[in-house]
Every structure is written in structure tokens, then in C-alpha cells.
């Protein structure tokens, strides 16, 4: 369960620093509040570059697999498509392994 945020704290910051803070928070996919809180409490902020494209591709291949499953249940078979899907899935797994090695 998340802690309730019932207190506010204002501080002054230069325009350049605020821009950088907002940019870093966006890059970490956090709100500015969550980003600053994590920084102040020395929590680790993990940013994984390139994961969005890998997850997008994985989602696409999942849709393809679903379509091939439906066709298979209808009695139609497309071995060449299944082979392409298997190759693509192997490539995605390899990319995910690379990303996870960095983390």
C-alpha cells in the first residue's frame, strides 16, 4: 500500500535545473514528486533504455501468435508464418537478455 502524501514542501530552483529535473523524471517514467523523493531518500532509480521498442515488438508478436492460434483452431495451418514467428520470438528473447544483463 502506498504512503499517503499529506505534506507539501516548496523550494527554489533555477529554470535550467528545473528543466533538467523534469527531463530526468520523465526519462525515469516517474512524476517529479516521486523522482525527487527517490533522489532525496537515496533510492535506486533504474532507467532501461531501449526497453520500449523491445516490449512493443513482443506485443506485436503476441498478436501474431494469437492470430495463428485462431487459424490453427479453424483447421488452417501456416508453417512458414509459424517459423517466422518463432525466429522473431527468439530475437526478442535475445534482446531482452541483453537488456537484463545491464540491469
C-alpha positions as CSV (number, residue, x, y, z in Angstrom):
1,X,0.0,0.0,0.0
2,X,1.4,3.4,-0.9
3,X,2.0,6.0,1.7
4,X,-0.4,8.9,1.7
5,X,1.3,12.1,0.7
6,X,-0.3,14.6,3.0
7,X,2.5,17.2,3.3
8,X,3.8,19.7,0.7
9,X,7.3,21.3,0.6
10,X,8.2,24.1,-1.8
11,X,11.8,25.0,-2.7
12,X,13.5,27.4,-5.2
13,X,15.4,26.1,-8.2
14,X,16.8,27.7,-11.3
15,X,15.0,27.3,-14.6
16,X,17.8,25.2,-16.0
17,X,17.8,22.9,-13.0
18,X,14.0,22.5,-13.1
19,X,14.2,21.6,-16.8
20,X,16.8,19.0,-16.1
21,X,14.8,17.6,-13.1
22,X,11.7,17.3,-15.2
23,X,13.7,15.7,-18.0
24,X,15.2,13.1,-15.7
25,X,11.9,12.4,-14.1
26,X,10.3,11.8,-17.5
27,X,13.2,9.6,-18.6
28,X,12.7,7.5,-15.4
29,X,9.0,7.4,-16.1
30,X,8.2,9.0,-12.7
31,X,6.4,12.1,-11.6
32,X,8.6,15.0,-10.5
33,X,7.5,14.4,-6.9
34,X,8.3,10.7,-7.0
35,X,11.6,11.3,-8.7
36,X,12.7,14.0,-6.2
37,X,11.6,11.9,-3.3
38,X,13.5,8.9,-4.6
39,X,16.6,11.0,-5.0
40,X,16.3,12.6,-1.6
41,X,15.9,9.2,0.1
42,X,18.9,7.7,-1.9
43,X,16.7,5.1,-3.6
44,X,18.0,3.5,-6.7
45,X,16.3,4.7,-9.9
46,X,16.7,2.3,-12.8
47,X,16.3,3.5,-16.3
48,X,16.4,0.9,-19.0
49,X,16.9,2.5,-22.5
50,X,15.5,0.6,-25.4
51,X,13.0,-1.5,-23.5
52,X,10.0,0.3,-25.0
53,X,10.9,-0.9,-28.5
54,X,11.5,-4.5,-27.3
55,X,8.2,-4.6,-25.4
56,X,6.4,-3.2,-28.4
57,X,7.8,-5.9,-30.7
58,X,6.9,-8.5,-28.1
59,X,3.4,-7.3,-28.1
60,X,3.2,-7.4,-31.9
61,X,4.5,-11.0,-31.9
62,X,1.9,-11.9,-29.2
63,X,-0.8,-10.6,-31.5
64,X,0.6,-12.6,-34.4
65,X,0.7,-15.8,-32.2
66,X,-2.9,-15.2,-31.2
67,X,-3.9,-14.9,-34.9
68,X,-2.0,-18.1,-35.8
69,X,-3.6,-19.9,-32.9
70,X,-7.1,-18.9,-34.1
71,X,-6.3,-20.1,-37.6
72,X,-4.9,-23.3,-36.3
73,X,-8.2,-23.9,-34.3
74,X,-10.1,-23.4,-37.6
75,X,-8.1,-26.1,-39.2
76,X,-5.8,-23.9,-41.3
77,X,-2.1,-24.2,-40.9
78,X,0.7,-21.7,-42.0
79,X,4.1,-23.4,-41.2
80,X,6.1,-20.6,-42.8
81,X,4.4,-18.0,-40.6
82,X,5.0,-20.1,-37.5
83,X,8.7,-20.3,-38.4
84,X,8.9,-16.5,-38.9
85,X,7.1,-16.0,-35.6
86,X,9.5,-18.5,-33.8
87,X,12.5,-16.6,-35.3
88,X,11.1,-13.2,-34.2
89,X,10.4,-14.5,-30.7
90,X,14.0,-15.8,-30.5
91,X,15.3,-12.4,-31.5
92,X,13.1,-10.7,-28.9
93,X,14.3,-13.1,-26.2
94,X,18.0,-12.3,-27.1
95,X,17.3,-8.6,-26.9
96,X,15.6,-8.9,-23.5
97,X,18.6,-10.9,-22.2
98,X,20.9,-8.1,-23.3
99,X,18.8,-5.5,-21.5
100,X,18.6,-7.6,-18.3
101,X,22.3,-8.1,-18.3
102,X,22.7,-4.4,-18.0
103,X,20.3,-4.2,-15.1
